[in-house]
Amino acid sequence: MQTEPIATTAIDTNEEYIAAENVRKQPAVLTSVFRSIFVETPKDFFGGIFGFFARYIRHFIDGFKYFWKPSLKVPPFENKDFKEDCQRTFELVILVTAALIFLIKMDWIPAHEQMAAAYGNDIAQMAVEAYIFLVFGVSYLLLVLLT
């Protein structure tokens, strides 16, 4: 059994960072920290929120495009996954339903007295939400199975 010699590796000393000519090239620490906290973090936060809603807005616009040309052979539908579009639709419906339930519970949207009383009770609200989620889940499953 023959062993191969171990390759010698150079020791990383970070000389390039402490050399006088390279010190001027490095950005200031305070500038980097300031930029990271006050520029990049809000940009990533709001960019994520915008991307979340932009996905549903694009899906909504594509739905209207489909009404004008109801064919899956024309752009942009030729490359889209129908099941993914169904999932986005159901995600949007669940989000809107959750927002409506919240607005009814907070009494920002006027509701029928019986519905307001049901949503005022936390246990009744959870039962209604579970029922709505179950109906959405079963209908999504049926739609996927039928396609």
N, C-alpha and C positions, 0 to 999 in steps of 0.2 A: 504494500500500500504506500503510495507516494503522496507526500503532502506538498502542497504548493506554498511557496514563501508568502508570508503576510506582507501585503503592500503597505508601505509607509505612507501615512497621510500627513499632510501639512497641519501644523497646529494653528488654529484660528486665534489670532491675537488681537484682532480688531485694530491693527495699526492704521488701516486706511481711515478710520474715524478720528484718530487722535493726531494724525499728521497735520502740520500747520496749513498746508495748501488745501486740505479737504475740510477743515473746520469751517471755513467760510461757506462751503457748498451746502452744509446741512441746514435745514430750516430750524428756526428757533422753536424751542419746546413750548413756550407759551402760545406762540402762533398756532402750532399744531394742535394743542389742547383746546384752544379757543375755537378753532375751525371744527374740530371733531364734535365739541359739545353744542355750539351755537349754530353751526351750518349743516353738518352732515346728519346729525341726529334728527333735527326737525325735518330735513329733506327726506330722509328715509321713512320717518313716521308718516308724514303727509303723502309721500309717494306711495306708500303701502295702502293707505286709505283710498287714495285716488285710483290705484290699480284695482282694488277690490270692487269699487263701484263702476269703474270703466268696463270691467268684464261684463257686468249685467247690462250696462248701457249699450255696448256693442251687440250683445245677444238680442236686446230689444230692437235695435235698428235692423239687425239681420232678419228678425221676424217680420218686420214690415217689408223688407226686400223680398221675402218669400211670398208675401201676398201679391206683389206685382208680377213676379215670375215664379209660379209654383212648380218648380222643377229642381230636382236634386242634381241635375247634370250641368247646371250653369254655375259660374262663379258667384259667390264664394262658397256655395254649398257642395261643390264637387269634392272638396277635400275635407269637409267637416264630418265629425263623428256624431251621428244622430243621438246616440245614447248619452254622450257628453252634453249635448244641447238639452236633452230631457232633464238631466241632472241639474244643470244650471237653472232651468225653468222652475223646477221644484224647489231648489235652494232659494230662489227669489220669492216664490210664493210663501215659503215658510217664514222668511224674513219679514215680508209684508204682513203676514198674519200675526206674527209675534209683535210687530210694531203696533198693529191695530188693537190687539188685546191690551198692550201696555197703555195706549192712549185712552181706551175705554175705561180701564181700571183707574187711571189718574183723573178721569172725568173731564178730559180735554175734548173728547168726542162725545156728544150726547148719545145716550143709548136708551133702549127700552128699560123700564124699571126692573123687570125680571132678569134681563141680561146683566144689568149693572149690579144687581144683588148677587148674581152667580159669580161675577168676576170680583166682587168685593170679598167673597169667601175664598181663601187661598186654596183650600182642598177642592172646592168645586172648580176653581180656575185650573188647577193642575189636571183634574179629570177631563175638562174640556180640551185642554192643550194636548193631553195624551190621545184623546179621541181624534182630534184634528191631525196630529202627527201620524197616527195609525192609518187614517183614511188616505193621507198623502203618500205614505209608504206603500200601502197596498195598490193604490192607483199607479204609482211609479213602477212597481214591480210588474203589474199587469201590462203596462205600456211597453216595458222592456221585453217582456216575454212575447208579446204579440208582434214586436218588430223583429 
